[in-house]
Amino acid sequence: MLAISSGLLAGICAAAAVGLLGVIIVGTRRVRREPPLDPEVETRLLLGQPPEQIDEALDAEASDGRRATISDLPLDDRV
């Protein structure tokens, strides 16, 4: 009975170790596939700013600049 119990316990421990290793390897690969954060966003997050505030600030910065449309360009500059 003791041999069966210790064998069963060893099997459960081995299965748990394999499962844990699988979770770690798969999770690491998924994280590495993600695109890196913008350095400015990463800095703001590390400084403790809430993500909503960062989004609002970036949206405000993006809407401040006026971009020329293709119809605003002279005919010589069009490709």
C-alpha positions as MATLAB code, in Angstrom:
seq = 'MLAISSGLLAGICAAAAVGLLGVIIVGTRRVRREPPLDPEVETRLLLGQPPEQIDEALDAEASDGRRATISDLPLDDRV';
ca = [
       0.000    0.000    0.000;
       2.866    2.360    0.835;
       4.531    1.699   -2.521;
       1.327    2.562   -4.357;
       0.817    5.708   -2.298;
       4.369    6.978   -2.799;
       4.234    6.106   -6.507;
       0.938    7.919   -6.856;
       2.312   10.924   -4.993;
       5.420   10.976   -7.198;
       3.235   10.800  -10.317;
       1.050   13.667   -9.150;
       4.120   15.788   -8.353;
       5.643   15.045  -11.756;
       2.401   15.937  -13.537;
       2.137   19.176  -11.561;
       5.742   20.086  -12.410;
       5.165   19.420  -16.121;
       1.962   21.477  -16.037;
       3.661   24.379  -14.291;
       6.552   24.310  -16.739;
       4.091   24.301  -19.645;
       2.230   27.321  -18.295;
       5.473   29.252  -17.804;
       6.827   28.467  -21.289;
       3.571   29.214  -23.132;
       3.007   32.438  -21.169;
       6.540   33.659  -21.850;
       6.169   33.115  -25.591;
       2.874   35.014  -25.686;
       4.352   37.973  -23.837;
       7.352   38.105  -26.166;
       5.040   38.170  -29.220;
       3.298   41.331  -28.011;
       4.557   44.608  -29.486;
       6.578   46.718  -27.053;
       5.000   49.712  -25.349;
       5.787   53.221  -26.469;
       8.602   54.491  -24.187;
       6.517   57.515  -23.154;
       3.549   55.341  -22.188;
       5.796   52.901  -20.330;
       7.385   55.745  -18.353;
       4.009   57.211  -17.419;
       2.753   53.800  -16.276;
       5.874   53.224  -14.175;
       5.390   56.655  -12.586;
       1.914   55.583  -11.492;
      -0.337   57.550  -13.838;
      -3.670   55.830  -14.507;
      -4.031   54.413  -18.045;
      -7.175   56.491  -18.661;
      -5.238   59.702  -18.009;
      -2.461   58.573  -20.362;
      -4.990   57.811  -23.124;
      -6.602   61.225  -22.748;
      -3.226   62.989  -22.876;
      -2.105   61.085  -25.977;
      -5.430   61.736  -27.724;
      -5.141   65.449  -26.952;
      -1.581   65.554  -28.304;
      -2.619   63.737  -31.479;
      -5.558   66.055  -32.156;
      -3.509   69.253  -31.686;
      -1.502   68.878  -34.877;
      -3.208   69.703  -38.162;
      -2.366   67.364  -40.990;
      -2.608   68.284  -44.619;
      -4.945   66.267  -46.766;
      -3.987   65.286  -50.281;
      -6.188   68.057  -51.692;
      -4.217   70.671  -49.701;
      -0.963   69.758  -51.434;
       0.110   71.479  -54.647;
      -0.246   69.395  -57.804;
       3.541   69.089  -58.158;
       3.874   67.312  -54.785;
       1.272   64.631  -55.424;
       2.547   61.179  -56.234;
];
